[in-house]
Amino acid sequence: MKRAFLITFILTGVLGAIQTARALDYPLPPQGSRLIGQNQTYTVQEGDRNLQAIARRFDTAAMLILEANHTIAPVPKAGTRITIPTQLLLPDVPREGIVVNLAELRLYYFPPGVNIVQVYPIGIGLQGLETPVMETRVGQKIPNPTWTPTVGIRKRSLERGITLPPVVPAGPNNPLGRFALRLAYGHGEYLIHGTNAPDSVGLRVSSGCIRMNAPDIQALFARVKSGTPVRIINEPVKYSVEPNGERYVEVHRPLSQEEEQNVQTMPYVLPAGFTPFRENKAVNSDTVQQALYRRAGYPIKVTAGQTPVAAKAPAVESAQNGSPVNEEASSMTQ
């Protein structure tokens, strides 16, 4: 993904009506199942200035909407019907604490003692300043953080004609927003935090930290305790064999190492166990191959002898005012 395309998102105005971001609360599926949620459709309105504004209404990422609607323009015309990818496969990791899948620009939080998972869109590190894969924990909770830009950040800003102060105090102009979770990794330089640039959520624009919408980080900050485990993975391909025998594949565009790389065609590493999954007689290998090529960013049914989900219209129609209707994700929290 080229930097010019990312800048288009950031610079395009968002003057239309924007609803407050809300975490998607999904009931946890039973053990052995990873499929949650249901895709939705939305008809673009006159006041929708760009995909970022639409994404915030559904608390998802603009890049995920682009994956699901690969022919859509960054500023879609009114009347355009688009898919909102709110059906997904849980990552194949323990269901505890915070799980971040960089490839899908999502953060999962599994509240202890509650049979739900909360799913949030995130912004991550850009090329050359990637957010690292790690297993760690929340080391510190920081309300009203100040921001001390590193030497590298100040140098890069100066190259763009921007002189940053040594310390940015807490307040509305602070790039870290009102809340931050410091990760106990390295020297503590990686944070999960808010932002004063909401259009950056859902993109690769940070210096390695993880950005969240202001209402999202506020909600997460209130629930997460210091010591909560954090697992950051980078898995563009997920797959599942459901208890009823149905097979699914969810494929995202991989993270490029260079701006010039084409994320629609660049190769990626398949997860362990994927080859025997694909070669099983219960799987339609042609449909799997189509899913790997298409990279739609939502689950595709690849069970042999069945019509793939991708060939059907999404099952839920969202209200045109942007209020999501989701039968499986039964509630949404502020």
C-alpha positions as CSV (number, residue, x, y, z in Angstrom):
1,M,0.0,0.0,0.0
2,K,1.6,3.2,-1.1
3,R,2.0,6.1,1.3
4,A,0.1,8.4,-1.1
5,F,-3.0,6.2,-0.7
6,L,-2.8,6.4,3.1
7,I,-2.4,10.1,3.0
8,T,-5.6,10.3,0.9
9,F,-7.4,8.8,3.8
10,I,-5.9,11.1,6.3
11,L,-6.4,14.3,4.4
12,T,-9.9,13.7,3.2
13,G,-12.4,15.6,5.3
14,V,-14.8,13.9,7.6
15,L,-17.4,16.6,7.9
16,G,-20.3,14.2,7.7
17,A,-22.2,13.0,10.8
18,I,-20.0,10.6,12.8
19,Q,-21.3,8.4,15.5
20,T,-19.3,7.5,18.6
21,A,-17.2,4.4,18.1
22,R,-18.4,1.3,20.0
23,A,-16.8,-2.0,20.6
24,L,-18.4,-5.0,19.1
25,D,-19.4,-7.4,21.8
26,Y,-19.6,-11.0,20.4
27,P,-20.8,-13.9,22.5
28,L,-18.0,-16.4,22.7
29,P,-18.6,-19.5,20.6
30,P,-18.2,-22.9,22.3
31,Q,-14.8,-24.6,22.5
32,G,-13.9,-26.0,19.1
33,S,-15.7,-23.2,17.3
34,R,-14.1,-19.9,16.1
35,L,-16.8,-18.4,13.9
36,I,-18.5,-15.3,15.3
37,G,-20.8,-12.5,14.1
38,Q,-22.5,-11.9,10.8
39,N,-21.6,-9.6,7.9
40,Q,-23.8,-6.6,7.3
41,T,-24.5,-4.3,4.4
42,Y,-24.7,-0.5,4.3
43,T,-25.9,2.0,1.7
44,V,-23.6,5.0,1.5
45,Q,-25.3,8.2,2.3
46,E,-24.7,11.8,1.0
47,G,-23.1,12.8,4.3
48,D,-20.6,10.0,4.3
49,R,-17.4,11.8,3.3
50,N,-15.0,8.8,3.3
51,L,-14.6,5.2,4.4
52,Q,-13.0,6.3,7.7
53,A,-16.3,7.9,8.7
54,I,-18.3,4.9,7.7
55,A,-15.8,2.6,9.5
56,R,-16.2,4.5,12.7
57,R,-19.9,4.0,12.7
58,F,-19.4,0.3,12.8
59,D,-16.2,0.4,14.9
60,T,-14.2,-1.3,12.2
61,A,-11.3,-0.3,10.0
62,A,-11.4,1.3,6.6
63,M,-8.8,-1.1,5.3
64,L,-11.2,-4.0,6.3
65,I,-14.0,-2.4,4.3
66,L,-11.6,-2.0,1.4
67,E,-10.7,-5.7,1.6
68,A,-14.4,-6.8,1.7
69,N,-15.3,-4.4,-1.2
70,H,-12.2,-4.5,-3.4
71,T,-13.6,-2.3,-6.2
72,I,-14.9,0.5,-4.0
73,A,-13.4,4.0,-4.1
74,P,-11.9,5.6,-1.0
75,V,-14.7,8.2,-1.2
76,P,-17.6,6.1,-2.3
77,K,-20.6,7.6,-4.1
78,A,-23.9,7.9,-2.3
79,G,-26.1,4.9,-3.0
80,T,-23.2,2.5,-3.1
81,R,-24.0,-0.7,-1.3
82,I,-21.1,-2.1,0.6
83,T,-20.3,-5.1,2.9
84,I,-19.4,-4.4,6.5
85,P,-17.1,-7.3,7.5
86,T,-18.4,-8.1,11.0
87,Q,-18.2,-11.9,10.7
88,L,-14.8,-13.2,11.6
89,L,-12.8,-16.2,12.9
90,L,-11.2,-15.8,16.3
91,P,-7.4,-16.1,16.2
92,D,-6.2,-19.6,17.1
93,V,-4.7,-18.5,20.4
94,P,-5.8,-18.8,24.1
95,R,-8.9,-16.8,24.8
96,E,-7.5,-14.6,27.5
97,G,-6.5,-11.0,27.9
98,I,-5.6,-8.8,24.9
99,V,-4.9,-10.4,21.5
100,V,-3.8,-8.2,18.6
101,N,-3.7,-9.5,15.0
102,L,-1.7,-7.0,13.1
103,A,-2.7,-8.4,9.7
104,E,-6.4,-7.7,10.3
105,L,-6.0,-4.4,12.2
106,R,-8.1,-5.8,15.1
107,L,-7.6,-6.0,18.9
108,Y,-9.5,-8.7,20.8
109,Y,-10.2,-8.4,24.5
110,F,-11.5,-11.4,26.4
111,P,-12.9,-10.0,29.7
112,P,-12.3,-12.5,32.6
113,G,-15.4,-14.2,33.8
114,V,-17.6,-13.0,31.0
115,N,-18.6,-15.1,28.0
116,I,-17.9,-12.4,25.4
117,V,-15.1,-11.1,23.3
118,Q,-14.8,-7.4,22.5
119,V,-13.3,-6.5,19.1
120,Y,-11.8,-3.1,18.3
121,P,-10.1,-1.6,15.2
122,I,-6.6,-0.4,15.6
123,G,-3.8,1.6,13.9
124,I,-0.4,0.1,13.8
125,G,3.2,0.8,12.8
126,L,4.1,1.9,9.3
127,Q,6.7,0.3,7.1
128,G,10.1,0.5,8.7
129,L,8.6,1.1,12.1
130,E,6.5,-2.0,12.4
131,T,4.6,-3.0,15.6
132,P,6.5,-6.2,16.7
133,V,5.0,-9.6,17.3
134,M,5.3,-10.3,21.0
135,E,3.9,-12.1,24.1
136,T,3.9,-9.7,27.0
137,R,1.5,-8.1,29.5
138,V,0.1,-4.7,30.5
139,G,2.9,-3.2,32.5
140,Q,1.3,0.2,33.4
141,K,-1.9,2.1,33.1
142,I,-1.4,5.8,32.3
143,P,-4.4,8.2,32.5
144,N,-3.8,11.6,30.8
145,P,-0.4,10.7,29.4
146,T,2.2,13.2,28.3
147,W,4.1,12.4,25.1
148,T,7.8,12.6,24.8
149,P,8.7,12.2,21.1
150,T,11.8,10.2,20.5
151,V,14.8,11.6,18.7
152,G,13.8,9.6,15.6
153,I,10.3,10.9,15.6
154,R,11.5,14.5,16.1
155,K,14.0,14.1,13.2
156,R,11.3,12.7,10.8
157,S,8.9,15.5,11.7
158,L,11.6,18.1,11.2
159,E,12.2,16.7,7.7
160,R,8.6,17.4,7.0
161,G,9.0,21.0,8.3
162,I,7.4,20.2,11.7
163,T,9.3,21.1,14.9
164,L,8.1,19.0,17.9
165,P,8.5,20.1,21.5
166,P,10.5,17.9,23.8
167,V,7.3,17.0,25.7
168,V,3.7,17.4,24.7
169,P,1.5,17.9,27.8
170,A,-1.7,16.0,28.5
171,G,-4.7,17.5,26.8
172,P,-6.7,17.5,23.5
173,N,-3.7,18.0,21.3
174,N,-1.7,15.1,22.8
175,P,-1.1,12.3,20.1
176,L,-1.6,9.7,22.9
177,G,-5.1,10.7,23.7
178,R,-6.4,10.5,27.2
179,F,-5.5,6.9,28.1
180,A,-2.5,4.7,27.5
181,L,-1.5,1.1,28.4
182,R,2.2,0.6,28.5
183,L,3.4,-2.9,27.4
184,A,6.0,-4.7,29.5
185,Y,8.1,-5.3,26.4
186,G,11.6,-4.0,25.6
187,H,12.1,-0.7,27.4
188,G,8.4,0.0,27.6
189,E,8.4,2.0,24.4
190,Y,5.2,0.3,23.0
191,L,1.8,1.6,24.1
192,I,-1.8,0.9,23.3
193,H,-3.3,4.4,23.4
194,G,-5.8,6.8,22.1
195,T,-5.2,9.5,19.5
196,N,-6.0,13.0,18.5
197,A,-6.1,11.9,14.8
198,P,-9.1,9.5,14.6
199,D,-8.6,8.9,10.9
200,S,-5.3,7.2,11.7
201,V,-7.2,4.3,13.4
202,G,-7.4,1.4,11.0
203,L,-4.2,2.3,9.1
204,R,-0.5,1.8,9.3
205,V,0.7,5.2,10.4
206,S,2.2,5.0,13.8
207,S,5.8,4.6,14.9
208,G,5.1,1.2,16.3
209,C,2.5,1.8,19.0
210,I,-1.1,0.6,18.7
211,R,-3.8,3.4,18.3
212,M,-7.4,3.1,19.2
213,N,-10.5,5.3,18.8
214,A,-11.0,7.5,21.9
215,P,-14.2,5.8,23.2
216,D,-12.6,2.4,22.6
217,I,-9.4,3.0,24.6
218,Q,-11.5,4.6,27.4
219,A,-13.6,1.5,27.6
220,L,-10.6,-0.9,27.4
221,F,-8.7,1.2,29.9
222,A,-11.5,0.9,32.4
223,R,-11.7,-2.9,32.2
224,V,-8.1,-4.0,31.8
225,K,-5.9,-4.5,34.9
226,S,-2.1,-4.2,35.1
227,G,-0.6,-7.6,34.4
228,T,-3.2,-8.5,31.8
229,P,-1.6,-10.8,29.2
230,V,-1.0,-9.3,25.8
231,R,-0.3,-11.4,22.7
232,I,0.5,-9.7,19.4
233,I,0.4,-11.9,16.3
234,N,0.7,-11.3,12.5
235,E,-1.5,-13.9,10.8
236,P,-3.2,-12.9,7.6
237,V,-4.7,-16.4,7.1
238,K,-7.1,-18.0,9.6
239,Y,-9.1,-21.2,9.2
240,S,-11.5,-23.3,11.2
241,V,-13.3,-26.6,11.3
242,E,-16.5,-25.9,13.1
243,P,-18.3,-28.4,15.4
244,N,-21.0,-29.0,12.7
245,G,-18.4,-29.9,10.2
246,E,-18.4,-26.7,8.2
247,R,-15.0,-25.4,7.1
248,Y,-14.0,-21.7,6.8
249,V,-11.0,-19.7,5.6
250,E,-10.5,-16.0,6.4
251,V,-7.7,-14.3,4.4
252,H,-6.4,-10.7,4.8
253,R,-3.9,-8.8,2.8
254,P,-0.4,-9.3,4.3
255,L,1.5,-6.4,5.8
256,S,4.0,-5.1,3.3
257,Q,7.6,-4.3,4.2
258,E,7.9,-1.6,1.5
259,E,5.4,0.9,0.3
260,E,5.7,-0.2,-3.3
261,Q,4.7,-3.8,-2.6
262,N,1.3,-4.9,-3.9
263,V,-0.5,-6.4,-0.9
264,Q,-3.1,-8.0,-3.1
265,T,-0.5,-10.2,-4.8
266,M,2.5,-10.4,-2.4
267,P,3.1,-13.9,-0.8
268,Y,2.4,-14.7,2.8
269,V,3.2,-17.5,5.3
270,L,0.4,-20.0,5.7
271,P,-0.4,-21.0,9.3
272,A,0.8,-24.4,10.7
273,G,-1.7,-27.1,9.8
274,F,-3.2,-25.3,6.9
275,T,-1.9,-27.8,4.2
276,P,-3.6,-30.8,5.7
277,F,-6.7,-28.7,6.2
278,R,-6.8,-27.7,2.5
279,E,-6.1,-31.3,1.4
280,N,-8.8,-32.9,3.5
281,K,-11.6,-34.4,1.3
282,A,-14.2,-32.4,3.2
283,V,-12.7,-29.2,1.8
284,N,-13.3,-27.7,-1.7
285,S,-9.7,-27.0,-2.7
286,D,-10.8,-24.7,-5.6
287,T,-12.8,-22.5,-3.2
288,V,-9.8,-22.4,-0.8
289,Q,-7.6,-21.2,-3.7
290,Q,-10.1,-18.6,-4.7
291,A,-10.2,-17.3,-1.1
292,L,-6.4,-17.2,-0.9
293,Y,-6.4,-15.2,-4.1
294,R,-9.3,-12.9,-3.3
295,R,-8.2,-11.9,0.2
296,A,-11.7,-10.7,1.2
297,G,-11.0,-10.3,4.9
298,Y,-14.0,-12.2,6.1
299,P,-14.8,-16.0,6.5
300,I,-15.4,-17.9,3.3
301,K,-17.2,-21.3,3.6
302,V,-15.0,-23.9,1.9
303,T,-16.9,-27.0,2.8
304,A,-16.9,-29.5,-0.1
305,G,-20.3,-29.8,-1.8
306,Q,-21.7,-26.5,-0.4
307,T,-22.2,-23.1,-2.0
308,P,-19.5,-20.8,-0.6
309,V,-20.6,-18.0,1.6
310,A,-18.9,-15.5,-0.8
311,A,-21.4,-16.3,-3.5
312,K,-24.3,-15.2,-1.3
313,A,-25.5,-11.7,-0.3
314,P,-24.7,-10.8,3.3
315,A,-27.4,-12.0,5.6
316,V,-28.1,-8.7,7.6
317,E,-29.1,-5.4,6.2
318,S,-28.0,-2.5,8.4
319,A,-30.1,0.6,8.9
320,Q,-29.1,3.4,6.5
321,N,-28.4,5.8,9.4
322,G,-25.4,3.6,10.2
323,S,-26.7,1.8,13.3
324,P,-25.5,-1.7,12.9
325,V,-27.9,-4.6,13.1
326,N,-26.1,-7.8,14.2
327,E,-28.0,-10.9,15.2
328,E,-25.0,-12.8,16.7
329,A,-23.1,-9.7,18.0
330,S,-26.2,-9.0,20.1
331,S,-25.1,-5.8,21.8
332,M,-22.7,-2.9,21.3
333,T,-21.2,-0.9,24.2
334,Q,-20.2,2.7,24.3
